[in-house]
Amino acid sequence: MERPRTQDTWSCNDPRIIALALVAAAVMIVAARLSRGFPLGSPVRIGLALVQGAASAWVIVSIVRGIRGLDELQQKIQLEALAFAFAGTGLLASAYGFLVNAGLPDIDWGTLVWPAMTALWAIGVLLASRRYR
Amino acid sequence: MKNQLRELRGAREWSQGDLAARLHVSRQTVNALETGKYDPSLPLAFRIARLFKRKIEDIFEDKEGGSR
């Protein structure tokens, strides 16, 4: 028997997503701030880094579980949006790499990749959803 | 794919939300099905057929096989 699916529309302004993102961001920011008071390599600093990693993992697991609960069309939209975000982020990073070689200032992609991918994911959801209206 | 979903739903005076709840899908999916923007998977097509007590081919028009 097919597992019943929820009727949730996982839009980018879903309160649960916003709450999840805010809590995860708060945990990471607080952990980062607290870790500054401890020397590099100290157990506390390593522990706080692990807390940040756990917050990131929690976000990823929640997203995957959320997508599994969607109906077939919503999953299709999410697939298209994630493909758009993945390819778009890669393209942005590659394109800016060429510009850096041409003399533009280098930027820290390690910090920017998640916000860029999240923004492109949101845009991807909007674009994919419009195809089915 | 053209279908009779809107007519069948209207005959029962269900909203798109009512039909979505009965099929365990989102209202967006019901709207996409009715407008022909999205074709259901086989399990969903069977659920629709069971719900309306019709055959799948009586609800969904197979263009290649010709209309009924």
N, CA and C atoms of all chains as a GROMACS GRO file, in nm:
protein
  603
    1MET      N    1   0.086  -0.119   0.000
    1MET     CA    2   0.000   0.000   0.000
    1MET      C    3   0.089   0.124   0.000
    2GLU      N    4   0.055   0.220  -0.084
    2GLU     CA    5   0.138   0.339  -0.097
    2GLU      C    6   0.129   0.424   0.030
    3ARG      N    7   0.243   0.473   0.073
    3ARG     CA    8   0.247   0.555   0.194
    3ARG      C    9   0.178   0.688   0.168
    4PRO      N   10   0.084   0.726   0.254
    4PRO     CA   11   0.015   0.854   0.234
    4PRO      C   12   0.115   0.968   0.242
    5ARG      N   13   0.098   1.064   0.158
    5ARG     CA   14   0.186   1.179   0.159
    5ARG      C   15   0.112   1.298   0.218
    6THR      N   16   0.189   1.392   0.263
    6THR     CA   17   0.128   1.513   0.316
    6THR      C   18   0.083   1.600   0.199
    7GLN      N   19   0.008   1.700   0.232
    7GLN     CA   20  -0.036   1.793   0.129
    7GLN      C   21   0.048   1.919   0.134
    8ASP      N   22   0.157   1.914   0.209
    8ASP     CA   23   0.233   2.035   0.230
    8ASP      C   24   0.293   2.087   0.102
    9THR      N   25   0.285   2.215   0.087
    9THR     CA   26   0.356   2.281  -0.021
    9THR      C   27   0.478   2.343   0.041
   10TRP      N   28   0.594   2.290   0.013
   10TRP     CA   29   0.718   2.334   0.078
   10TRP      C   30   0.771   2.456   0.008
   11SER      N   31   0.705   2.568   0.024
   11SER     CA   32   0.750   2.689  -0.041
   11SER      C   33   0.860   2.753   0.041
   12CYS      N   34   0.930   2.846  -0.018
   12CYS     CA   35   1.043   2.905   0.051
   12CYS      C   36   0.999   2.994   0.165
   13ASN      N   37   0.869   3.028   0.174
   13ASN     CA   38   0.825   3.110   0.287
   13ASN      C   39   0.747   3.027   0.387
   14ASP      N   40   0.764   2.896   0.384
   14ASP     CA   41   0.702   2.807   0.481
   14ASP      C   42   0.757   2.843   0.619
   15PRO      N   43   0.672   2.868   0.718
   15PRO     CA   44   0.721   2.906   0.852
   15PRO      C   45   0.818   2.805   0.913
   16ARG      N   46   0.796   2.679   0.881
   16ARG     CA   47   0.884   2.577   0.940
   16ARG      C   48   1.025   2.590   0.885
   17ILE      N   49   1.036   2.618   0.756
   17ILE     CA   50   1.169   2.635   0.697
   17ILE      C   51   1.238   2.756   0.756
   18ILE      N   52   1.163   2.864   0.769
   18ILE     CA   53   1.220   2.987   0.823
   18ILE      C   54   1.266   2.964   0.967
   19ALA      N   55   1.181   2.897   1.046
   19ALA     CA   56   1.219   2.870   1.186
   19ALA      C   57   1.342   2.781   1.192
   20LEU      N   58   1.346   2.678   1.109
   20LEU     CA   59   1.461   2.587   1.104
   20LEU      C   60   1.588   2.662   1.070
   21ALA      N   61   1.579   2.747   0.968
   21ALA     CA   62   1.697   2.824   0.924
   21ALA      C   63   1.743   2.920   1.033
   22LEU      N   64   1.648   2.985   1.100
   22LEU     CA   65   1.684   3.081   1.205
   22LEU      C   66   1.750   3.012   1.323
   23VAL      N   67   1.694   2.900   1.365
   23VAL     CA   68   1.751   2.827   1.479
   23VAL      C   69   1.892   2.778   1.444
   24ALA      N   70   1.906   2.720   1.325
   24ALA     CA   71   2.038   2.670   1.284
   24ALA      C   72   2.138   2.785   1.274
   25ALA      N   73   2.096   2.897   1.218
   25ALA     CA   74   2.185   3.013   1.206
   25ALA      C   75   2.224   3.064   1.344
   26ALA      N   76   2.127   3.069   1.435
   26ALA     CA   77   2.155   3.118   1.570
   26ALA      C   78   2.257   3.027   1.641
   27VAL      N   79   2.238   2.897   1.627
   27VAL     CA   80   2.332   2.802   1.689
   27VAL      C   81   2.472   2.822   1.634
   28MET      N   82   2.480   2.836   1.502
   28MET     CA   83   2.612   2.852   1.440
   28MET      C   84   2.677   2.984   1.480
   29ILE      N   85   2.599   3.091   1.484
   29ILE     CA   86   2.655   3.221   1.519
   29ILE      C   87   2.701   3.222   1.665
   30VAL      N   88   2.617   3.171   1.755
   30VAL     CA   89   2.653   3.168   1.897
   30VAL      C   90   2.777   3.082   1.917
   31ALA      N   91   2.783   2.967   1.853
   31ALA     CA   92   2.899   2.878   1.868
   31ALA      C   93   3.025   2.946   1.815
   32ALA      N   94   3.011   3.017   1.701
   32ALA     CA   95   3.127   3.086   1.643
   32ALA      C   96   3.175   3.196   1.738
   33ARG      N   97   3.082   3.271   1.796
   33ARG     CA   98   3.120   3.379   1.887
   33ARG      C   99   3.186   3.325   2.012
   34LEU      N  100   3.128   3.220   2.068
   34LEU     CA  101   3.184   3.161   2.190
   34LEU      C  102   3.323   3.105   2.166
   35SER      N  103   3.344   3.047   2.048
   35SER     CA  104   3.472   2.980   2.022
   35SER      C  105   3.588   3.078   2.017
   36ARG      N  106   3.560   3.207   1.992
   36ARG     CA  107   3.668   3.306   1.984
   36ARG      C  108   3.739   3.322   2.117
   37GLY      N  109   3.671   3.287   2.226
   37GLY     CA  110   3.732   3.304   2.358
   37GLY      C  111   3.824   3.190   2.397
   38PHE      N  112   3.842   3.097   2.306
   38PHE     CA  113   3.925   2.981   2.339
   38PHE      C  114   4.034   2.965   2.233
   39PRO      N  115   4.151   2.912   2.273
   39PRO     CA  116   4.260   2.899   2.176
   39PRO      C  117   4.231   2.793   2.071
   40LEU      N  118   4.294   2.811   1.954
   40LEU     CA  119   4.280   2.714   1.846
   40LEU      C  120   4.326   2.577   1.893
   41GLY      N  121   4.251   2.477   1.858
   41GLY     CA  122   4.289   2.341   1.894
   41GLY      C  123   4.243   2.299   2.032
   42SER      N  124   4.186   2.392   2.108
   42SER     CA  125   4.139   2.357   2.243
   42SER      C  126   4.016   2.267   2.233
   43PRO      N  127   3.992   2.183   2.332
   43PRO     CA  128   3.875   2.093   2.328
   43PRO      C  129   3.744   2.170   2.318
   44VAL      N  130   3.736   2.284   2.386
   44VAL     CA  131   3.611   2.360   2.381
   44VAL      C  132   3.586   2.412   2.240
   45ARG      N  133   3.693   2.463   2.178
   45ARG     CA  134   3.677   2.518   2.043
   45ARG      C  135   3.641   2.408   1.943
   46ILE      N  136   3.702   2.294   1.960
   46ILE     CA  137   3.670   2.180   1.874
   46ILE      C  138   3.525   2.137   1.898
   47GLY      N  139   3.486   2.134   2.025
   47GLY     CA  140   3.348   2.096   2.056
   47GLY      C  141   3.247   2.192   1.995
   48LEU      N  142   3.277   2.322   2.000
   48LEU     CA  143   3.186   2.420   1.941
   48LEU      C  144   3.181   2.406   1.789
   49ALA      N  145   3.294   2.371   1.731
   49ALA     CA  146   3.295   2.346   1.585
   49ALA      C  147   3.207   2.226   1.552
   50LEU      N  148   3.210   2.125   1.638
   50LEU     CA  149   3.125   2.008   1.616
   50LEU      C  150   2.977   2.044   1.631
   51VAL      N  151   2.949   2.137   1.723
   51VAL     CA  152   2.811   2.182   1.740
   51VAL      C  153   2.763   2.250   1.611
   52GLN      N  154   2.850   2.331   1.551
   52GLN     CA  155   2.815   2.395   1.425
   52GLN      C  156   2.791   2.291   1.316
   53GLY      N  157   2.877   2.190   1.314
   53GLY     CA  158   2.859   2.083   1.215
   53GLY      C  159   2.729   2.008   1.238
   54ALA      N  160   2.695   1.986   1.366
   54ALA     CA  161   2.570   1.916   1.397
   54ALA      C  162   2.450   1.999   1.355
   55ALA      N  163   2.457   2.130   1.373
   55ALA     CA  164   2.347   2.217   1.330
   55ALA      C  165   2.330   2.210   1.180
   56SER      N  166   2.441   2.210   1.107
   56SER     CA  167   2.434   2.197   0.961
   56SER      C  168   2.374   2.064   0.921
   57ALA      N  169   2.417   1.957   0.989
   57ALA     CA  170   2.365   1.824   0.958
   57ALA      C  171   2.215   1.818   0.986
   58TRP      N  172   2.172   1.880   1.095
   58TRP     CA  173   2.029   1.882   1.130
   58TRP      C  174   1.946   1.952   1.022
   59VAL      N  175   2.000   2.060   0.968
   59VAL     CA  176   1.931   2.130   0.860
   59VAL      C  177   1.917   2.039   0.738
   60ILE      N  178   2.026   1.972   0.703
   60ILE     CA  179   2.023   1.885   0.585
   60ILE      C  180   1.925   1.770   0.603
   61VAL      N  181   1.931   1.705   0.719
   61VAL     CA  182   1.840   1.592   0.746
   61VAL      C  183   1.695   1.640   0.743
   62SER      N  184   1.668   1.756   0.801
   62SER     CA  185   1.531   1.809   0.803
   62SER      C  186   1.481   1.838   0.663
   63ILE      N  187   1.570   1.892   0.580
   63ILE     CA  188   1.531   1.922   0.442
   63ILE      C  189   1.498   1.793   0.367
   64VAL      N  190   1.583   1.693   0.381
   64VAL     CA  191   1.559   1.566   0.312
   64VAL      C  192   1.429   1.502   0.359
   65ARG      N  193   1.406   1.502   0.491
   65ARG     CA  194   1.283   1.444   0.545
   65ARG      C  195   1.161   1.521   0.496
   66GLY      N  196   1.177   1.653   0.488
   66GLY     CA  197   1.067   1.736   0.439
   66GLY      C  198   1.033   1.704   0.295
   67ILE      N  199   1.136   1.690   0.212
   67ILE     CA  200   1.113   1.660   0.071
   67ILE      C  201   1.052   1.521   0.055
   68ARG      N  202   1.090   1.425   0.138
   68ARG     CA  203   1.033   1.290   0.129
   68ARG      C  204   0.884   1.290   0.160
   69GLY      N  205   0.838   1.390   0.240
   69GLY     CA  206   0.697   1.396   0.276
   69GLY      C  207   0.610   1.467   0.173
   70LEU      N  208   0.671   1.518   0.069
   70LEU     CA  209   0.595   1.590  -0.033
   70LEU      C  210   0.528   1.496  -0.132
   71ASP      N  211   0.429   1.550  -0.204
   71ASP     CA  212   0.368   1.466  -0.308
   71ASP      C  213   0.456   1.466  -0.432
   72GLU      N  214   0.416   1.389  -0.534
   72GLU     CA  215   0.505   1.365  -0.648
   72GLU      C  216   0.537   1.492  -0.727
   73LEU      N  217   0.439   1.579  -0.742
   73LEU     CA  218   0.467   1.701  -0.817
   73LEU      C  219   0.558   1.794  -0.738
   74GLN      N  220   0.536   1.803  -0.607
   74GLN     CA  221   0.622   1.886  -0.523
   74GLN      C  222   0.765   1.834  -0.524
   75GLN      N  223   0.782   1.703  -0.525
   75GLN     CA  224   0.916   1.645  -0.530
   75GLN      C  225   0.982   1.677  -0.664
   76LYS      N  226   0.905   1.674  -0.770
   76LYS     CA  227   0.957   1.707  -0.902
   76LYS      C  228   1.003   1.852  -0.906
   77ILE      N  229   0.925   1.940  -0.847
   77ILE     CA  230   0.961   2.082  -0.842
   77ILE      C  231   1.089   2.101  -0.761
   78GLN      N  232   1.099   2.031  -0.649
   78GLN     CA  233   1.219   2.041  -0.566
   78GLN      C  234   1.341   1.987  -0.640
   79LEU      N  235   1.323   1.880  -0.716
   79LEU     CA  236   1.434   1.826  -0.793
   79LEU      C  237   1.485   1.928  -0.894
   80GLU      N  238   1.394   1.992  -0.964
   80GLU     CA  239   1.433   2.093  -1.063
   80GLU      C  240   1.499   2.212  -0.995
   81ALA      N  241   1.444   2.252  -0.879
   81ALA     CA  242   1.500   2.367  -0.808
   81ALA      C  243   1.640   2.337  -0.755
   82LEU      N  244   1.660   2.216  -0.702
   82LEU     CA  245   1.792   2.180  -0.650
   82LEU      C  246   1.894   2.166  -0.763
   83ALA      N  247   1.849   2.114  -0.878
   83ALA     CA  248   1.940   2.105  -0.992
   83ALA      C  249   1.980   2.245  -1.039
   84PHE      N  250   1.884   2.336  -1.040
   84PHE     CA  251   1.912   2.474  -1.078
   84PHE      C  252   2.010   2.538  -0.980
   85ALA      N  253   1.987   2.515  -0.850
   85ALA     CA  254   2.075   2.573  -0.748
   85ALA      C  255   2.216   2.514  -0.756
   86PHE      N  256   2.224   2.385  -0.775
   86PHE     CA  257   2.354   2.318  -0.783
   86PHE      C  258   2.433   2.369  -0.903
   87ALA      N  259   2.369   2.366  -1.019
   87ALA     CA  260   2.436   2.412  -1.141
   87ALA      C  261   2.466   2.561  -1.136
   88GLY      N  262   2.371   2.637  -1.084
   88GLY     CA  263   2.389   2.782  -1.078
   88GLY      C  264   2.504   2.822  -0.986
   89THR      N  265   2.515   2.753  -0.873
   89THR     CA  266   2.624   2.785  -0.780
   89THR      C  267   2.759   2.750  -0.843
   90GLY      N  268   2.764   2.635  -0.908
   90GLY     CA  269   2.887   2.597  -0.976
   90GLY      C  270   2.925   2.695  -1.084
   91LEU      N  271   2.824   2.738  -1.159
   91LEU     CA  272   2.848   2.834  -1.267
   91LEU      C  273   2.898   2.967  -1.211
   92LEU      N  274   2.835   3.014  -1.104
   92LEU     CA  275   2.878   3.141  -1.043
   92LEU      C  276   3.022   3.132  -0.995
   93ALA      N  277   3.054   3.021  -0.927
   93ALA     CA  278   3.189   3.005  -0.874
   93ALA      C  279   3.292   2.999  -0.987
   94SER      N  280   3.258   2.926  -1.092
   94SER     CA  281   3.350   2.915  -1.206
   94SER      C  282   3.367   3.049  -1.276
   95ALA      N  283   3.254   3.113  -1.300
   95ALA     CA  284   3.259   3.240  -1.371
   95ALA      C  285   3.338   3.344  -1.292
   96TYR      N  286   3.315   3.347  -1.159
   96TYR     CA  287   3.390   3.445  -1.080
   96TYR      C  288   3.537   3.408  -1.072
   97GLY      N  289   3.568   3.281  -1.081
   97GLY     CA  290   3.708   3.240  -1.085
   97GLY      C  291   3.781   3.299  -1.204
   98PHE      N  292   3.712   3.301  -1.320
   98PHE     CA  293   3.772   3.362  -1.439
   98PHE      C  294   3.793   3.512  -1.418
   99LEU      N  295   3.696   3.575  -1.350
   99LEU     CA  296   3.708   3.719  -1.325
   99LEU      C  297   3.822   3.748  -1.227
  100VAL      N  298   3.842   3.658  -1.131
  100VAL     CA  299   3.955   3.675  -1.038
  100VAL      C  300   4.086   3.670  -1.115
  101ASN      N  301   4.093   3.577  -1.210
  101ASN     CA  302   4.213   3.568  -1.294
  101ASN      C  303   4.233   3.694  -1.376
  102ALA      N  304   4.123   3.763  -1.404
  102ALA     CA  305   4.131   3.887  -1.482
  102ALA      C  306   4.160   4.007  -1.394
  103GLY      N  307   4.168   3.985  -1.261
  103GLY     CA  308   4.208   4.095  -1.175
  103GLY      C  309   4.110   4.136  -1.070
  104LEU      N  310   3.986   4.082  -1.071
  104LEU     CA  311   3.890   4.118  -0.968
  104LEU      C  312   3.932   4.057  -0.834
  105PRO      N  313   3.891   4.120  -0.723
  105PRO     CA  314   3.933   4.067  -0.591
  105PRO      C  315   3.875   3.929  -0.564
  106ASP      N  316   3.955   3.847  -0.499
  106ASP     CA  317   3.910   3.712  -0.464
  106ASP      C  318   3.809   3.720  -0.349
  107ILE      N  319   3.715   3.628  -0.349
  107ILE     CA  320   3.617   3.625  -0.240
  107ILE      C  321   3.617   3.488  -0.174
  108ASP      N  322   3.568   3.483  -0.050
  108ASP     CA  323   3.566   3.359   0.027
  108ASP      C  324   3.443   3.277  -0.009
  109TRP      N  325   3.457   3.186  -0.107
  109TRP     CA  326   3.342   3.106  -0.149
  109TRP      C  327   3.298   3.010  -0.040
  110GLY      N  328   3.388   2.976   0.052
  110GLY     CA  329   3.348   2.888   0.161
  110GLY      C  330   3.235   2.947   0.243
  111THR      N  331   3.236   3.080   0.258
  111THR     CA  332   3.131   3.148   0.334
  111THR      C  333   3.008   3.173   0.248
  112LEU      N  334   3.031   3.195   0.119
  112LEU     CA  335   2.921   3.238   0.032
  112LEU      C  336   2.845   3.125  -0.035
  113VAL      N  337   2.903   3.005  -0.037
  113VAL     CA  338   2.841   2.901  -0.119
  113VAL      C  339   2.702   2.863  -0.068
  114TRP      N  340   2.685   2.851   0.065
  114TRP     CA  341   2.554   2.813   0.117
  114TRP      C  342   2.448   2.921   0.093
  115PRO      N  343   2.479   3.049   0.123
  115PRO     CA  344   2.378   3.152   0.092
  115PRO      C  345   2.346   3.158  -0.058
  116ALA      N  346   2.448   3.143  -0.143
  116ALA     CA  347   2.423   3.147  -0.287
  116ALA      C  348   2.334   3.030  -0.330
  117MET      N  349   2.364   2.911  -0.279
  117MET     CA  350   2.287   2.794  -0.317
  117MET      C  351   2.143   2.805  -0.264
  118THR      N  352   2.128   2.858  -0.143
  118THR     CA  353   1.994   2.874  -0.085
  118THR      C  354   1.911   2.973  -0.167
  119ALA      N  355   1.974   3.085  -0.205
  119ALA     CA  356   1.903   3.184  -0.284
  119ALA      C  357   1.863   3.127  -0.420
  120LEU      N  358   1.955   3.055  -0.483
  120LEU     CA  359   1.923   2.995  -0.613
  120LEU      C  360   1.817   2.887  -0.600
  121TRP      N  361   1.817   2.816  -0.488
  121TRP     CA  362   1.714   2.715  -0.463
  121TRP      C  363   1.576   2.782  -0.456
  122ALA      N  364   1.567   2.892  -0.383
  122ALA     CA  365   1.440   2.964  -0.372
  122ALA      C  366   1.394   3.011  -0.510
  123ILE      N  367   1.486   3.066  -0.588
  123ILE     CA  368   1.452   3.111  -0.724
  123ILE      C  369   1.408   2.991  -0.808
  124GLY      N  370   1.480   2.880  -0.792
  124GLY     CA  371   1.446   2.760  -0.867
  124GLY      C  372   1.307   2.709  -0.835
  125VAL      N  373   1.267   2.715  -0.708
  125VAL     CA  374   1.132   2.671  -0.670
  125VAL      C  375   1.027   2.760  -0.737
  126LEU      N  376   1.051   2.889  -0.738
  126LEU     CA  377   0.956   2.981  -0.802
  126LEU      C  378   0.944   2.952  -0.951
  127LEU      N  379   1.058   2.934  -1.017
  127LEU     CA  380   1.057   2.909  -1.161
  127LEU      C  381   0.991   2.775  -1.194
  128ALA      N  382   1.025   2.672  -1.119
  128ALA     CA  383   0.969   2.540  -1.146
  128ALA      C  384   0.819   2.537  -1.117
  129SER      N  385   0.777   2.604  -1.011
  129SER     CA  386   0.634   2.605  -0.975
  129SER      C  387   0.551   2.671  -1.083
  130ARG      N  388   0.606   2.774  -1.146
  130ARG     CA  389   0.530   2.848  -1.249
  130ARG      C  390   0.495   2.759  -1.368
  131ARG      N  391   0.578   2.658  -1.395
  131ARG     CA  392   0.552   2.570  -1.509
  131ARG      C  393   0.424   2.489  -1.491
  132TYR      N  394   0.382   2.472  -1.368
  132TYR     CA  395   0.267   2.384  -1.344
  132TYR      C  396   0.142   2.460  -1.303
  133ARG      N  397   0.143   2.592  -1.322
  133ARG     CA  398   0.023   2.669  -1.289
  133ARG      C  399  -0.072   2.675  -1.407
  134MET      N  400  -0.189   1.602  -2.073
  134MET     CA  401  -0.291   1.504  -2.105
  134MET      C  402  -0.428   1.555  -2.060
  135LYS      N  403  -0.520   1.556  -2.158
  135LYS     CA  404  -0.655   1.602  -2.122
  135LYS      C  405  -0.721   1.501  -2.030
  136ASN      N  406  -0.807   1.549  -1.944
  136ASN     CA  407  -0.875   1.459  -1.851
  136ASN      C  408  -1.008   1.516  -1.807
  137GLN      N  409  -1.084   1.432  -1.739
  137GLN     CA  410  -1.219   1.470  -1.693
  137GLN      C  411  -1.221   1.506  -1.545
  138LEU      N  412  -1.106   1.533  -1.491
  138LEU     CA  413  -1.094   1.552  -1.347
  138LEU      C  414  -1.179   1.668  -1.296
  139ARG      N  415  -1.175   1.779  -1.367
  139ARG     CA  416  -1.251   1.897  -1.321
  139ARG      C  417  -1.401   1.868  -1.324
  140GLU      N  418  -1.445   1.800  -1.428
  140GLU     CA  419  -1.587   1.768  -1.438
  140GLU      C  420  -1.630   1.671  -1.328
  141LEU      N  421  -1.547   1.569  -1.305
  141LEU     CA  422  -1.580   1.471  -1.202
  141LEU      C  423  -1.581   1.536  -1.064
  142ARG      N  424  -1.487   1.625  -1.041
  142ARG     CA  425  -1.482   1.695  -0.912
  142ARG      C  426  -1.603   1.787  -0.896
  143GLY      N  427  -1.637   1.856  -1.004
  143GLY     CA  428  -1.751   1.948  -1.000
  143GLY      C  429  -1.882   1.877  -0.975
  144ALA      N  430  -1.895   1.757  -1.031
  144ALA     CA  431  -2.019   1.681  -1.013
  144ALA      C  432  -2.040   1.645  -0.866
  145ARG      N  433  -1.932   1.635  -0.793
  145ARG     CA  434  -1.942   1.603  -0.650
  145ARG      C  435  -1.934   1.728  -0.562
  146GLU      N  436  -1.925   1.844  -0.629
  146GLU     CA  437  -1.918   1.972  -0.558
  146GLU      C  438  -1.801   1.975  -0.459
  147TRP      N  439  -1.690   1.919  -0.501
  147TRP     CA  440  -1.568   1.925  -0.421
  147TRP      C  441  -1.484   2.042  -0.468
  148SER      N  442  -1.416   2.105  -0.374
  148SER     CA  443  -1.316   2.205  -0.412
  148SER      C  444  -1.187   2.131  -0.449
  149GLN      N  445  -1.093   2.206  -0.505
  149GLN     CA  446  -0.965   2.144  -0.536
  149GLN      C  447  -0.898   2.096  -0.408
  150GLY      N  448  -0.916   2.170  -0.300
  150GLY     CA  449  -0.862   2.130  -0.171
  150GLY      C  450  -0.923   2.001  -0.121
  151ASP      N  451  -1.056   1.986  -0.142
  151ASP     CA  452  -1.123   1.863  -0.100
  151ASP      C  453  -1.066   1.743  -0.175
  152LEU      N  454  -1.050   1.760  -0.307
  152LEU     CA  455  -0.998   1.650  -0.388
  152LEU      C  456  -0.853   1.620  -0.349
  153ALA      N  457  -0.776   1.725  -0.323
  153ALA     CA  458  -0.636   1.706  -0.284
  153ALA      C  459  -0.626   1.626  -0.155
  154ALA      N  460  -0.714   1.656  -0.061
  154ALA     CA  461  -0.712   1.584   0.067
  154ALA      C  462  -0.747   1.437   0.047
  155ARG      N  463  -0.841   1.411  -0.040
  155ARG     CA  464  -0.882   1.271  -0.065
  155ARG      C  465  -0.774   1.192  -0.138
  156LEU      N  466  -0.694   1.262  -0.218
  156LEU     CA  467  -0.588   1.195  -0.294
  156LEU      C  468  -0.453   1.202  -0.223
  157HIS      N  469  -0.449   1.272  -0.108
  157HIS     CA  470  -0.324   1.288  -0.033
  157HIS      C  471  -0.216   1.357  -0.116
  158VAL      N  472  -0.258   1.460  -0.190
  158VAL     CA  473  -0.162   1.542  -0.265
  158VAL      C  474  -0.193   1.688  -0.232
  159SER      N  475  -0.111   1.777  -0.286
  159SER     CA  476  -0.133   1.920  -0.261
  159SER      C  477  -0.237   1.975  -0.358
  160ARG      N  478  -0.295   2.089  -0.322
  160ARG     CA  479  -0.392   2.154  -0.410
  160ARG      C  480  -0.325   2.195  -0.541
  161GLN      N  481  -0.199   2.232  -0.532
  161GLN     CA  482  -0.124   2.268  -0.653
  161GLN      C  483  -0.119   2.151  -0.751
  162THR      N  484  -0.103   2.031  -0.698
  162THR     CA  485  -0.098   1.913  -0.784
  162THR      C  486  -0.233   1.891  -0.852
  163VAL      N  487  -0.341   1.906  -0.777
  163VAL     CA  488  -0.474   1.890  -0.835
  163VAL      C  489  -0.495   1.991  -0.948
  164ASN      N  490  -0.455   2.116  -0.923
  164ASN     CA  491  -0.471   2.220  -1.024
  164ASN      C  492  -0.388   2.186  -1.148
  165ALA      N  493  -0.266   2.140  -1.128
  165ALA     CA  494  -0.179   2.106  -1.240
  165ALA      C  495  -0.235   1.988  -1.320
  166LEU      N  496  -0.297   1.892  -1.251
  166LEU     CA  497  -0.360   1.779  -1.319
  166LEU      C  498  -0.478   1.826  -1.403
  167GLU      N  499  -0.562   1.909  -1.344
  167GLU     CA  500  -0.683   1.954  -1.414
  167GLU      C  501  -0.651   2.038  -1.537
  168THR      N  502  -0.546   2.119  -1.529
  168THR     CA  503  -0.509   2.204  -1.642
  168THR      C  504  -0.423   2.131  -1.744
  169GLY      N  505  -0.392   2.004  -1.715
  169GLY     CA  506  -0.311   1.928  -1.808
  169GLY      C  507  -0.163   1.961  -1.805
  170LYS      N  508  -0.122   2.040  -1.707
  170LYS     CA  509   0.019   2.078  -1.698
  170LYS      C  510   0.104   1.964  -1.640
  171TYR      N  511   0.040   1.869  -1.575
  171TYR     CA  512   0.113   1.759  -1.511
  171TYR      C  513   0.035   1.630  -1.530
  172ASP      N  514   0.107   1.525  -1.569
  172ASP     CA  515   0.045   1.392  -1.582
  172ASP      C  516   0.077   1.310  -1.457
  173PRO      N  517  -0.022   1.243  -1.400
  173PRO     CA  518   0.002   1.170  -1.275
  173PRO      C  519   0.086   1.046  -1.297
  174SER      N  520   0.150   1.002  -1.189
  174SER     CA  521   0.217   0.874  -1.192
  174SER      C  522   0.111   0.764  -1.194
  175LEU      N  523   0.153   0.642  -1.219
  175LEU     CA  524   0.057   0.531  -1.226
  175LEU      C  525  -0.015   0.510  -1.092
  176PRO      N  526   0.057   0.508  -0.978
  176PRO     CA  527  -0.014   0.494  -0.850
  176PRO      C  528  -0.116   0.604  -0.827
  177LEU      N  529  -0.083   0.728  -0.862
  177LEU     CA  530  -0.177   0.837  -0.842
  177LEU      C  531  -0.295   0.823  -0.938
  178ALA      N  532  -0.269   0.781  -1.060
  178ALA     CA  533  -0.378   0.760  -1.156
  178ALA      C  534  -0.474   0.653  -1.106
  179PHE      N  535  -0.422   0.547  -1.046
  179PHE     CA  536  -0.507   0.442  -0.990
  179PHE      C  537  -0.587   0.496  -0.872
  180ARG      N  538  -0.525   0.579  -0.789
  180ARG     CA  539  -0.598   0.637  -0.675
  180ARG      C  540  -0.713   0.722  -0.724
  181ILE      N  541  -0.687   0.800  -0.831
  181ILE     CA  542  -0.791   0.885  -0.888
  181ILE      C  543  -0.904   0.799  -0.943
  182ALA      N  544  -0.869   0.694  -1.014
  182ALA     CA  545  -0.970   0.606  -1.072
  182ALA      C  546  -1.054   0.539  -0.963
  183ARG      N  547  -0.988   0.494  -0.857
  183ARG     CA  548  -1.062   0.429  -0.748
  183ARG      C  549  -1.154   0.528  -0.679
  184LEU      N  550  -1.106   0.650  -0.663
  184LEU     CA  551  -1.186   0.752  -0.593
  184LEU      C  552  -1.314   0.782  -0.670
  185PHE      N  553  -1.303   0.794  -0.802
  185PHE     CA  554  -1.420   0.827  -0.884
  185PHE      C  555  -1.490   0.705  -0.940
  186LYS      N  556  -1.439   0.588  -0.903
  186LYS     CA  557  -1.500   0.460  -0.947
  186LYS      C  558  -1.512   0.456  -1.100
  187ARG      N  559  -1.405   0.495  -1.165
  187ARG     CA  560  -1.399   0.489  -1.311
  187ARG      C  561  -1.270   0.419  -1.350
  188LYS      N  562  -1.260   0.384  -1.477
  188LYS     CA  563  -1.134   0.332  -1.530
  188LYS      C  564  -1.042   0.450  -1.560
  189ILE      N  565  -0.912   0.422  -1.555
  189ILE     CA  566  -0.814   0.529  -1.582
  189ILE      C  567  -0.838   0.588  -1.721
  190GLU      N  568  -0.860   0.501  -1.818
  190GLU     CA  569  -0.876   0.549  -1.955
  190GLU      C  570  -1.006   0.625  -1.976
  191ASP      N  571  -1.100   0.612  -1.881
  191ASP     CA  572  -1.223   0.692  -1.890
  191ASP      C  573  -1.202   0.832  -1.835
  192ILE      N  574  -1.096   0.850  -1.758
  192ILE     CA  575  -1.070   0.980  -1.696
  192ILE      C  576  -0.963   1.056  -1.775
  193PHE      N  577  -0.860   0.984  -1.816
  193PHE     CA  578  -0.749   1.048  -1.887
  193PHE      C  579  -0.753   1.011  -2.034
  194GLU      N  580  -0.733   1.110  -2.119
  194GLU     CA  581  -0.740   1.090  -2.263
  194GLU      C  582  -0.603   1.054  -2.316
  195ASP      N  583  -0.597   0.939  -2.384
  195ASP     CA  584  -0.473   0.894  -2.445
  195ASP      C  585  -0.472   0.943  -2.588
  196LYS      N  586  -0.393   1.046  -2.616
  196LYS     CA  587  -0.395   1.109  -2.749
  196LYS      C  588  -0.352   1.012  -2.856
  197GLU      N  589  -0.251   0.929  -2.825
  197GLU     CA  590  -0.197   0.839  -2.926
  197GLU      C  591  -0.298   0.731  -2.961
  198GLY      N  592  -0.379   0.691  -2.856
  198GLY     CA  593  -0.477   0.586  -2.881
  198GLY      C  594  -0.607   0.640  -2.936
  199GLY      N  595  -0.617   0.772  -2.942
  199GLY     CA  596  -0.741   0.833  -2.988
  199GLY      C  597  -0.833   0.863  -2.872
  200SER      N  598  -0.919   0.965  -2.884
  200SER     CA  599  -1.006   1.004  -2.774
  200SER      C  600  -1.127   0.912  -2.770
  201ARG      N  601  -1.187   0.903  -2.649
  201ARG     CA  602  -1.306   0.818  -2.632
  201ARG      C  603  -1.433   0.903  -2.640
   0.00000   0.00000   0.00000
